[in-house]
Amino acid sequence: MPEPTDQPSSSTERVQARRCCGSVSFRRVFQLLMFAALVLVLPAMSLSATPPALIRFNLNGHLQTGLELIRIGKESVVIGRDGALHSLDPRDSNEYLGRAKGEYEPLGGAELANRLRREFGDRFEVVATKHFLVVQPKGRGRKWPDLFEKSHQIFVRYMTQRGVHVRRGRFPMVAVVFPDSRSMYREFARLGLDVSRVAGIYSNNTNRVMTHDSGHIQMIVATVRHEAAHQSGFNSGVHSRVNDTPRWVTEGIGQLFEPAAMGNVRAGSDSRSRINRESLHQLTKTYGRFDNTTFARDLRRLVIDDRLFDGEPSIGNAYAIAWAMMFYLAEREPQQFASILNHTAGRPAFKTYERHERIADFERIVGGSTADFAKKLAAYLRHLQG
Ligand SMILES: [Zn+2]
């Protein structure tokens, strides 16, 4: 694993490191569901039909209560009162303490702020905004709280204008700003996140964005806009935290919000300023003027499954195509843009999104084959290339 640096040395490394965002902890549950469905010859959803129960659990010596969202064999997925998701072993009586009385109630802002103060100690302060609790080193002012709050408001307006269903989240969103990359990586190690050379991440399990306040600030802020879009998406119902959402959908949205123009209140009223130049450059480098079939082939692969995101050399192209698909839809076909997001967010929890369903849903929503869509998208990208 490369040494952490304050500044990612290239955009590819930055992109590569984003692999950790998303529903990593549920991979086991999804695998179990698939396994159980095969072995028991049962539809996957019949396994998660029991209503969620309130349970008590022990997290590193702290007793907590939370809602059990699903339990299959060796794994129970529980959402804590702070909105964090935990994967517990129901057979471990030190960790999994059984049913609790009462109803699930998310922590209020003041209670969560107190918990964060205890967690991060004297050197940090907790600054509240309308939607966030921002943990930052003492005396850093309003720069970060304002950035997170503004990014979220821009995200909500952008989605609402295009007909995407947005709801108010149940938890204050938590963003943690570390003083430098070294302390940020210490936290990643504590959380078991295997990630390097990155300016920040959104972690689905903790439901937190984590970044740091040193190094190349413009690059950090572009990454924070990307990660903040994930956090806004997963906390406003644009994505579901317990769904098998295609990576091109979530990463396409993250990429959409990276350009600096997407961080000001008018959200890039000049359309060319909304272009993610890094992604367009990556596409030009790989596919030139899109005059052969590799672009359509890769786009189809991205719709079918997430394997293009699995590593070099395809991961850079995966992010770039995901951006292009979402950008084209958002700019030219906002109804389809909204339909894709509303459909993927509305699918049942913990149900594997099978390859044939992914392709059938996509083609139904965009009204044609992936090849037709790739052709339209290529023409649009040539226009952006100039
Ligand atoms: Zn991302």
Boltz pocket constraint, residues with backbone or C-beta under 6 A from the ligand:
constraints:
  - pocket:
      binder: B
      contacts: [[A, 18], [A, 21], [A, 226], [A, 227], [A, 230], [A, 250], [A, 251], [A, 254]]
      max_distance: 6.0
